[in-house]
Amino acid sequence: MATIRDVAKKAGVSVTTVSRALNGYSDVNEKTREKIKMIAQELNYSPSLLARSLVMKKTKTIGLLVSGLRIEGSKDNFTFEVLCGVNDCAGELGYELVLISTDSKKQQEKTYNQLCKERKVEGVILQGIKTDDPYLDEVLKSDIPCILIDIPIESDSVGYVTTNNKDGAQTAVEHLLNLGHKHIAMINGHSQAFVSRERLAGYEAALMKNGIPFNESYVVNGAFLEDTAERETTKLLKAHPEISALFCASDLMAMGAIRAAKKMGKTLPKDLSVVGFDNIILSAYSTPSLSTIAQDRYKLGFEATKLLTNLLEGKEVEKNKVLQTTFIKRESSIENHK
């Protein structure tokens, strides 16, 4: 196997020049850099990541730190799609990726800085964090570059990528209002999620815009879980039989809501229109197929990685990105004839 010395000898330059050329230093002449790259390719030379990290004091490794990674969330594919976006962008930019799983309990046993140093990551993309998780405060105090997904907070070393959750939710509810629904309830996620706050704000904004008073008893939390949403929907519809439409803050909860309504003998969408949020794969195959707000989870991961690598490389660019949503009309929402 060829070594860096072999490349240097054939190119007629020093080992230091080869190292600096292959690692992107600007003080190497472009003609020389291209010559070195060509020779390295001819000799099938591949620099050792460990050696490079020792020389440059950089690992070129980023972490995707996921909080609350559970089998219950596998149906919506959220983490997988974000991971694919992170992985593809990291690969394009020459970074290695480490997946790190945590939860509220683990965060109390090991600090954020300790975890990052153990995994030898230069920066982190953080997903699934709750407002009351210990790591959120630690991230903001740490000097380790971090991009938060769906947490709109920014500091010198922290940025974020999110979807325009408020506008998406408002679009969903306005769609139901335009179909003639006046009694529209909401199955939200939970109070520790930033997206829940934003989607509730969108729900309220749509009602206010159309002169419909907000009814607090029409909003329940489904914890972003199918079974929980089913239970809460059953209680909600029994307490308020006048409800003709539901906006669910996730497609997975919408699946639970649909199941609850069917068990109560309702015919969907005739007796109850439902709109979800996310556009997961299952939403197109449910019965009825689910009208929903689509967000690009792959792009969330891809853009988060771009922002993080910009931070790591000291580029003076924006540290936040807000992605837009798209409304997808399917079978689960029709005009209200009650």
N, C-alpha and C positions, 0 to 999 in steps of 0.2 A: 504493500500500500504506500502510495506517494506521501511524502511529508512536506511541510512548508519549506524546508531547506531545499528539497528537490525543485520546487517551483521557483524559489529564489535563484538557484544556480542556473536553471535554464533561461530565466528571464534576465539574468545578469544584474540583479538588484539585491539589496539586503533583505534579510528575513523581516525586519521591521517594516520595510516598504511594502512587502507582500501583505503583511498583517493589516497595515493601515489601508491599503488599496481594497482588500476584500471586506473590510469592516466599514467602508464608506467615508473615511476621513477626507475632508476637502483639500488637504494640502498635497494630495497626490495628483500629478498630471493626468488628465483624462486619457491621453494616448497610452501612458504607462499602465493605467488602471485596466484598460481594455486588453492590453497585451498580457497582463498578469492573469486576468480572468480567463482568457483563451487558453493559456498554458495550464492553468489549474484544471480546466475542463478536459484538456487533452490527457493530462496525467491522472484524471479521475481523483483529484485531490478534494477531500471534504474536511473542512476545519472542524475540530472538536469543539462542541458547545461548552464543555467544561473548561478546556484550555482558553477559549475565547472569553469566558466569563471571568477567569482568573486574571487575564491580561487587562481586560477593559473594565473590570469591577462591575460588569453588567451581565445579567443572565439571559436577556432577551426573552424572558418568560413572564407571561401575565396569568392571573388567576380569574376564573369565573367562580365566585363565591355564592352559592345558592343556599338560602335559608328556607327550611321547611320542605325539603325534598321528600315527598311521600308518594306511595303507590296510588293513593286516592286521586292524585293530580295527573296521573298518566293519561287519562282520557282526553284532556284538553291539549296535550302536547306542548304546552307553553314553554317549559324549560328546554325541551328538545329542540324546538325551533329557534329559540334564542341561542342555544349552544351551537347550532349549525351556523348561524350568522357570525358568532364570535370566532368559531373555528376557521371558517372560510376567510374572513378578513385577516385574522392573525397569520394564517398561512401565506396569504398574498403579501403581507408586510414583513415576513421573515421572523415572526415571533412564535414561540412555543406556548402551548396552552395547558394549564393545570385546572382540573375541576375540583372544587373544594365544597364539601357539604357541611352545613352547620344547622343549629336550631337555637332556640332561646336558652335551653339548659347548657349546651356546649359553650355558648358565648359567656356564661358566667364562670366557666372553668378555665378558659384560655382567652387572653386578650386578642384583639384584632391584630395588633403589631406582632405579637408572638406567633400567631398563625401564619402571617405573611412571611416572617423571617424563616420559620421552619420549612415552608414550601418554596423558599427562595424566589418569590415573585417580585418583580419590580413595581407592578401596579395591579389593581383589582377592578373587576366589574362585579357589582353587587346586585343580586336579584332576590326578590322575595322577602326583603327585610320589612319588619313591622315598625310602626311608630314608637313602640315601647321596647324594642329590642336594644340590648346594651351596646351592640356594635355601631348603631347609628351615631350615637354621641362620640364614640371612639374614632370613627371614620373622619368626622369633622375636625377632630383635634389632631389627627395623625398627619404626618408629612408624606405618607405613601400615597401616590396618585391613585384616585379612585373615580370610577364613573358609576353612578347609581341608575338603576333601571326603575322607572316609575316613581321616583322620589325627587320632586323638583326643588332640590337644595344645592347651593353652589358655594364654594370657597376657593382659596388660592390653589388647593390641590384636589378639589372635588368638583365634578361636573355631573350632568345627568342627561339621559335620553328618556323620553316618555311619549305617549300617544296623547292627542288632544281629547282626553276622556270626557271633559265637560261638553264640548261641542258634539261628540259622538252620541252621548246620552241624550242631549237636547234634540238631536236629529231623530233619534228613535222615538221619543215621546211625542214630538211634533207629527211624526208619521201616524201615530195612533190617534192623535187629536184630529188630524185631517180626515181620518176615516170615520169621524163622528163619535169617537169614544170620549166620555166625560168622566167616568169613574175608572181612573187608571192607577193601579197600585204598582209598587216597586219591590222586587226582591233584591236587596243590596248584599254586599259581601260582608265585611265586618269593620268595626270602628277603628281598628289598628292599621287599616290599609289606606294609603293616600288615594289610590284609584277609587275607592268607595266614596270618599269625600267628594271627589271631582264628579263622579257619575251621579251622585245625589244632587249636587249643585246643578248639573245639567237637567235633571228631572224637574227640579223646582223652577228653573229658569223657563222651561217650556210651558209649565202650568201658568206661571205668572204672565208670560207673554200673551197667553190666550185667555187671561182673565178668570182662571180657575183657581180657587183657593187651595192651598196646600193642606192636606189632611194627614197629620202625623201617624194616625192609626193605619194608614194605607201602606206604610213602609216597614218592612221587616228584614232582618238579616238572615241570610242563608249560608254565611261563612264560606262562600265559594265552593260548597260541597253539594253534590246532587241529592243525597239522602236528607240532609238538613233542609235544603230548599223545598223538598217534597213535604216534609212535616210542617214547615212554616206556611207553605201555600195552602195546605189543607185547613189549618187554623184560620188563616186570613180569609179564605173564601167562605168558610162557615160563618165567620163573624160579620162579613160584609158581602152578602149575596148580590148586591147591586154592581159589584166590580165586573166590568166587561173586558178589561184588558190588563195585561201585565208587562212591565218592562223589567227584565232581569239583567243584573249587572255582569253576568257571564252566561255563556251558552250552556255550560254544565249545569248551572242552577236552573236554566230554562227547561232542560230535560227533566229535572226533578219536578218542576212546576207543572209541566205537561202531564207527567205521570199522575200527579196528585189530582189534577182536574178530571182526568179520565176515570180514575177510581171513584170520583164523586158522581160519575154519570154524565159529565159534561161532554158535549160534542165540540171538538175543536176544528176550525176556528169559529164556528157558528156561535157557540156560547161564550167563548173566551179567546181573544186574540193575544198572542205572545210574541214579544221581540226580545232577542238576546243581545249579547255583546261578545265579540272575539272572532266569530266565523271559524270555529273549529271544524275539522273534517266531518264530524258526526252531525253537524247542524244541517247539512244538505241531505242527510239520509234519515232523519227523524220523521215521524208521522204525526202531524203534518211536518213538511220540511220547514226549517226555522228561518224566519226573517231576522236579520241580525246586523250589527255594526261590525264591519271587518277592520281589524288592526293587523299590521304587518309585524309579527313577532320576530321573524328572521331579520328584518331590517333593524329592529330594536337592537339585536345583538351585533349586527354588522356596524351600525353607526356608533354604538357604544365603544367598540374596539377602535374605530377610527379616532374618536375623541380621546381615548386613553393613550393611544400611541402618540398622538399629537402632544399630549401633556408630557409624556416620557421623553420626547425628543425636543421639548422646549419650544414648540411652535406657537407663535402668537395668534391663536385663532379662538373662535367661540368655544365655550366649554359646555354648551347645552344644545340639544336638538329636540324639536317637537314634531312628531309625525302626525299626519292627518289620517282620518278614518274614511271609510266608504260604507254607505248603506246598501244592503243587499235584500231585496224584496223576494220573499218566498211565500209559501202557502199558509203560514201560521197567523197572518194578520189580514183581516178583511173588514169591510164596512160594518159598522154597528147598526143592527136592525132592531135593537130592543126599544 
